[in-house]
Amino acid sequence: MRIGREPAGMIIDARNSAVELTRDADFVIAGAGVAGISLALELAGKYSVILLESGGIEPEQDTQSLYDGKSSGLNYSLLGSRLRFLGGTSNHWGGWCGKLDDIDFEARDWVPHSGWPITSADLEPFHQRTADILDLGSGNFDTDTMVPPENHAFRISGTRLTQRVMRFSNPVTRMGEKYRPALENTAGLTVLLNANLVDLKLHEDGKKLESALVRTLNGRSGQITAKHFILASGGIENARLLLSCRSQMTQGLGNEKGLVGRFFMEHPHVTAAEMFALDENWCQGQMALRRDDDHWFGLMVAPSKKSLSEQRCLNFRGHIFNIECQSDDPIELRVMMEQAPNPDSRVRLTSTLDALGLPRIDLNWQLTALDWHGIQCMGRLVGEALGARSLGRVKLRDWVMEQDGRRIGFGSHHMGTTRMADDPAAGVVDRNCRVFGTSNLFVAGSSVFATGGAINPTFTLTALALRLAEHLTGLVR
């Protein structure tokens, strides 16, 4: 184990001319968001770690503008969906957390390119630690142990729907704010603010990375050598960085099969249907939150595993919004949908360069016929369940039947662009998040998701980061 230059942790500004940017460490992590900070704090103390953050403590426009690019598919905000300063997008995170369903990890014959090389059980050991990091109180998401079936909000037992728990971060965890003292005081950890990763250099064997080139917006640069390198810059930026590392590999790193940037997935957010309640008492209780000690959780409606298979549709989560909830008032059914993995939904580089000389991106976010089938299937399943209990009726909105993509919203959940697989012909990283074709380059965050399920990705990506930290701990001697 090598000891870093600074015996105690510290946060320093790479733009400062007194700061040495040519350094050496056991680990270099690019990106100080949820995944990057979680990884750094798990590894630091045992090893020397350099955590690179493109921004500062507070947002700055010139740094944020590095995210700008082109959106050539469905309408998408590349700037508004991401934040580029300490803590990353946790700085505008809503605090919603949930666990992927078991079926989300499985290969489904009606969902092309589905299936992870790991199962939900592989992440289970990290759930309570993840809950602690994100201030959830508990890593338990089992509906029946938290809420007796007779108290379930939707009262739909025996139908083709079920309940799922959403936990809420309390208070909503801002990673930069909460963990700043630890980042400043953990031995062996150095956080370089305003330090942008712009290239990764390979050893002459073409597999082992030797160094990371770092550049600041005020013109400073340095080269950091390390044993292992981890990209934790977000679901879009991880792909951009791999594609941009073309000084030695013309197609970019990890892109021998042309898969980097493909399979971009979001969670389409749709107010897809109007509901008319026949039971006002039932209606009034739908959005009630429940307490688990000092922490809040809520229930959402979801399809059963059996109904997903029978209907050959995608996963979803539904919740109900209304104003007065009277039987003659329509109630909005808002749904977060799983998106099918689609190689044509992708991130590509453009010829336009940013202020650091990196190519800006073109995001072509696309939906398929299976995605639209999933939205329509959701309406049918909810309508059947409520009708069977004489609780209400559901009417899908016309634009859903017309498949009008202009009405699709999104959750700012960027997934899939460096997907996990056992075969390099099917993914960019292996089951331990190592980039295929390299020996010491890893990716953390939701870009490694093989499928996205229908739940916010923060809980899963944090558990994956902890699993990666455990794996890396076993590699460094």
Steps between C-alpha positions, in 0.01 A plus 500: 500500500627844412440796727386819332685828529249636751487284818153632582211552265448837341301689240710724277438710190689378195485850349737627769853529355646379832323164467700221340295317240752230414428239766498132586239288680355155534165614360382786282123557496353744248177651626396603852130417493316225685703212353837676505477628857369165626791321333762747618396478864488120490851477354670789680672429828620168358644639176602830347210641299473804275141610433466730200208744490447710188327776698545675830307521824228709334372496140678717243365570156820437303533156655132414459518596133742211440187282502343682206439302186242396243178302545392340173241253629212558740517840663756496780681751724869423519570794731197493725522129576857512640704708746877534480629585849583315821221253569390483136132455429432419865488879528156496333398145583148454632597230750282219357651153535386154407636156426500336159271198475650153465360476147687816399826303520365205302512434126143529369426351160265786412758772587797497259842550663357448851683320780783594735800276574421544870178453699322707760650270767848622407406850617309397811807508732549868419143621553522611862829681445342669197204604714740652753684698233175635355326562835215256438491350848469145373592292197176302531265537204276202571145629479328234707737530797467878501126531432247222565316403178167627639654848527643514149403821326360347181324199659570288193611165639382224270533714186785517252650796687701521818655765729854635516662712770675831430720635780589865535836640601450701820635759482563473126867406480721751319820301465734798479351670804455190718836342427717808467647460853589137423652599166711761678619275782536142376864392486635428155215675317556807285213674322606714206231753415471656154709212365371348177598160370573546129693186403612161627839362393565131443818303566670370188324165552177676400304368799629654820438869563798697624377854551219752482544839337332774702427852379343812651302772328770755584759306298680286757566130441661200663536125469395265781633146512310231690444127541131522418272755333124539546257707296212624716389802298139409422306296249571733209844632589654156567428407140623835372832460682559148368416605145723809529813305603619462142867594522598130498175321405330668207157363594542596868559282805287193552333551165642215293147371439351845445278480809617800703221756507233260374196379696435839657198455724284739696188454706222647289272697734146522371170630628342234286147461627208654680332308778149548629454380856190309602613475862593837649634349823744290301594796286585727794765261631706444190783748551526467878862450606588267783772525763762242582659644815622844386486421130225524243396247242213469254332229296480481124307267273700258283432198280552152640772285349233270359311782329821634343558160344137452394467847351856502363541855615754712683511582869341813644419689818180701535383756751193717524471877506177689548370827636176434685454132419126511457334233292416736216853644478761331279809380684840497334679168481868577468730220401873439486571243230783261431660565161603205285875483426544634149840518326377787282424717804849634549764758581739597220778754464467805275767705329434796732753536781448640849735737683724209603528366145267203554233421239149595603231235476190427300239316708252309286244376753250264336202291603388177333164335435559292813526819708165625372348157555620523861325833557175371353530173692534699823168672433324170438639331810414789733156537344425129539617496862293801605198382309516157663481667843240759392747769606515698177539514125800591285518680164828514310566839350478534124868589453602167653297310241643725228856441630580871509859516625478876556300430815756268658679631808811361662650454844856620427609140552783419257563128467647232279772669294779278639280199574604197701529155337700179516579520128685800347275458196203596721639766732778740594584385854507158665310394813762678713466822300840461332514636145549213255843506336664676796642364822460797737223728371159484667168681471265592785146634483183430309674490162579132580129408533404229252133589550352784701188355659239754599657647810735791568860378452673665799458213744623238253794702371617564858479130584697425181765754604540328838523162327767642269694640799500153658626348176775761461611452859579142410712604200743744660780366713 
